[in-house]
């Protein structure tokens, strides 16, 4: 059996952790970075680059670079959130036949699920390199407000990345669990999760 990893699939950045000897540890990529920018560049031949290596393309090649797709995943094309996101991204947001969103790059069209799968696959590969073994299971955090369609789309992205998602965990719940891990706390705590796309309490 392989390792079970925790993935914070963020709007801006993605992070990966694992429990080692009873303690949670953030994993690093081969260059020592603990976060992977949630950015995917796709070349004309379909080649995808994810994370640090694609971040500069936000400036130099925005038409082939997808980012902030977490704002689109599982949403209807005409929703207020998508209308709000449209002028903020360098790519065109299109409408799929089922009314969901498409990421229309100069190099091709992808769904938000496909873009998210690229990011999750990179997180999986990063964990396998760091742990020296197979990773096939994950717990993935999502915003507390995510509805059924958004959660289902996140599960589909994980499956496309070769991961079995054991559980989707609300981000503020994950933050609260991390704070209280192995502590005897007998008081009420207010947890603020200030992310690049959402602010959960």
C-alpha positions as CSV (number, residue, x, y, z in Angstrom):
1,X,0.0,0.0,0.0
2,X,1.3,3.5,-0.9
3,X,1.2,6.7,1.2
4,X,-1.8,8.8,1.8
5,X,-1.1,12.4,1.3
6,X,-2.9,15.6,2.1
7,X,-3.3,18.2,-0.7
8,X,-4.4,21.8,-0.3
9,X,-5.5,22.4,-3.8
10,X,-5.5,26.2,-3.8
11,X,-6.7,29.0,-6.1
12,X,-3.2,30.5,-6.1
13,X,-0.9,27.7,-4.7
14,X,-1.1,24.0,-4.0
15,X,0.7,22.3,-1.1
16,X,1.2,18.7,-0.1
17,X,1.8,17.1,3.3
18,X,2.1,13.6,4.8
19,X,2.1,12.2,8.3
20,X,5.6,10.8,9.1
21,X,6.2,9.1,12.5
22,X,2.9,10.6,13.7
23,X,3.7,14.1,12.7
24,X,2.5,16.1,9.7
25,X,5.2,17.3,7.3
26,X,5.1,19.6,4.3
27,X,6.7,18.1,1.3
28,X,9.1,19.9,-1.0
29,X,9.6,19.7,-4.7
30,X,13.0,18.9,-6.3
31,X,14.0,22.6,-6.0
32,X,13.1,22.9,-2.3
33,X,9.7,24.7,-2.8
34,X,7.0,23.8,-0.4
35,X,4.2,25.3,-2.6
36,X,3.3,24.7,-6.2
37,X,1.7,27.6,-8.0
38,X,-1.7,26.5,-9.3
39,X,-0.7,27.5,-12.8
40,X,-0.7,25.3,-16.0
41,X,0.9,26.3,-19.3
42,X,-0.1,24.2,-22.3
43,X,2.0,24.2,-25.5
44,X,0.7,23.9,-29.0
45,X,1.7,20.2,-29.0
46,X,-0.3,19.6,-25.8
47,X,2.7,19.5,-23.5
48,X,1.7,20.8,-20.0
49,X,4.0,22.6,-17.5
50,X,2.8,23.1,-14.0
51,X,3.9,25.2,-11.0
52,X,7.1,27.2,-10.7
53,X,8.2,26.4,-14.3
54,X,4.9,27.8,-15.7
55,X,4.5,30.9,-13.4
56,X,6.6,33.2,-15.6
57,X,4.2,32.3,-18.5
58,X,1.5,34.3,-16.7
59,X,3.4,37.4,-18.0
60,X,5.2,36.1,-21.1
61,X,2.5,33.8,-22.6
62,X,-0.9,34.5,-20.8
63,X,-2.9,33.1,-23.7
64,X,-1.5,29.6,-23.1
65,X,-1.5,29.8,-19.3
66,X,-4.4,28.7,-17.1
67,X,-4.7,29.9,-13.5
68,X,-7.3,30.4,-10.8
69,X,-9.5,27.6,-12.3
70,X,-10.7,26.8,-8.8
71,X,-13.0,29.8,-9.3
72,X,-14.6,27.9,-12.3
73,X,-14.6,24.3,-11.3
74,X,-18.1,22.9,-11.0
75,X,-19.7,26.2,-11.7
76,X,-22.2,27.3,-14.4
77,X,-20.9,29.5,-17.2
78,X,-23.4,32.2,-16.4
79,X,-22.8,32.3,-12.6
80,X,-21.9,35.6,-11.0
81,X,-18.5,34.1,-9.9
82,X,-17.6,33.2,-13.4
83,X,-18.7,36.6,-14.8
84,X,-16.5,38.2,-12.1
85,X,-13.5,36.0,-12.9
86,X,-13.7,36.5,-16.7
87,X,-12.0,39.9,-16.9
88,X,-9.3,38.9,-14.4
89,X,-7.8,36.0,-16.4
90,X,-5.6,36.0,-19.5
91,X,-7.6,33.3,-21.2
92,X,-11.1,33.1,-22.6
93,X,-13.7,31.3,-20.5
94,X,-16.1,29.4,-22.7
95,X,-19.4,27.6,-22.2
96,X,-19.5,23.8,-22.5
97,X,-22.5,22.0,-23.9
98,X,-23.7,21.1,-20.4
99,X,-23.5,24.8,-19.3
100,X,-20.3,24.4,-17.3
101,X,-17.1,26.3,-18.0
102,X,-14.3,25.8,-20.5
103,X,-10.7,27.1,-20.3
104,X,-10.0,28.3,-23.9
105,X,-6.3,28.7,-24.4
106,X,-4.5,29.6,-27.6
107,X,-3.1,26.1,-27.6
108,X,-6.4,24.3,-26.9
109,X,-9.5,24.0,-24.8
110,X,-9.6,22.3,-21.4
111,X,-12.2,21.9,-18.7
112,X,-11.4,23.2,-15.2
113,X,-11.3,19.5,-14.1
114,X,-8.5,18.8,-16.7
115,X,-6.5,21.8,-15.5
116,X,-7.0,20.8,-11.9
117,X,-5.9,17.2,-12.7
118,X,-2.6,18.5,-14.1
119,X,-2.0,20.3,-10.8
120,X,-3.0,17.3,-8.7
121,X,-0.8,15.0,-10.9
122,X,2.1,17.3,-10.2
123,X,1.4,17.2,-6.5
124,X,1.3,13.4,-6.7
125,X,4.6,13.2,-8.5
126,X,6.2,15.6,-6.1
127,X,5.1,13.4,-3.2
128,X,6.3,10.2,-4.8
129,X,9.7,11.8,-5.4
130,X,9.9,13.1,-1.8
131,X,8.7,9.9,-0.2
132,X,10.4,7.5,-2.6
133,X,7.4,5.4,-3.1
134,X,4.0,5.1,-4.7
135,X,1.3,7.6,-3.8
136,X,-2.3,6.6,-4.8
137,X,-4.5,8.0,-2.1
138,X,-5.1,11.6,-0.9
139,X,-7.3,13.8,1.3
140,X,-8.0,17.0,-0.5
141,X,-9.2,20.3,1.0
142,X,-11.9,22.4,-0.5
143,X,-13.6,25.7,0.5
144,X,-16.4,25.2,3.0
145,X,-18.9,26.8,0.6
146,X,-18.2,24.2,-2.2
147,X,-21.5,22.7,-3.4
148,X,-22.1,19.1,-4.6
149,X,-21.1,19.9,-8.2
150,X,-17.8,21.6,-7.1
151,X,-17.0,18.7,-4.8
152,X,-17.8,16.1,-7.5
153,X,-15.6,18.0,-10.0
154,X,-12.7,18.0,-7.5
155,X,-13.1,14.2,-7.0
156,X,-13.1,13.7,-10.8
157,X,-9.9,15.8,-11.1
158,X,-8.3,13.6,-8.5
159,X,-9.3,10.4,-10.3
160,X,-8.0,11.8,-13.6
161,X,-4.7,12.5,-11.8
162,X,-4.4,8.9,-10.7
163,X,-5.5,9.5,-7.1
164,X,-8.2,7.9,-4.9
165,X,-9.6,10.8,-2.9
166,X,-10.4,9.2,0.5
167,X,-12.1,12.4,1.7
168,X,-12.7,16.0,0.8
169,X,-12.1,18.1,3.9
170,X,-13.3,21.7,4.4
171,X,-10.3,24.1,4.5
172,X,-11.2,25.8,7.8
173,X,-11.8,22.3,9.3
174,X,-8.3,21.3,8.2
175,X,-6.8,24.4,9.7
176,X,-8.6,23.8,13.0
177,X,-7.5,20.1,13.1
178,X,-3.9,21.2,12.3
179,X,-3.9,23.7,15.2
180,X,-5.4,21.2,17.7
181,X,-3.3,18.2,16.6
182,X,-2.2,16.3,19.7
183,X,-3.2,19.1,22.0
184,X,-5.6,19.0,24.9
185,X,-7.6,22.2,24.2
186,X,-10.6,23.1,26.4
187,X,-11.6,26.4,24.9
188,X,-13.4,27.9,21.9
189,X,-11.2,28.9,19.0
190,X,-12.0,30.9,15.9
191,X,-10.1,29.7,12.9
192,X,-9.5,32.1,10.0
193,X,-8.4,30.5,6.7
194,X,-7.3,33.4,4.5
195,X,-6.6,32.0,1.0
196,X,-5.9,33.3,-2.4
197,X,-9.5,32.7,-3.5
198,X,-11.6,32.4,-0.4
199,X,-11.7,33.6,3.2
200,X,-13.3,31.0,5.4
201,X,-13.9,31.2,9.2
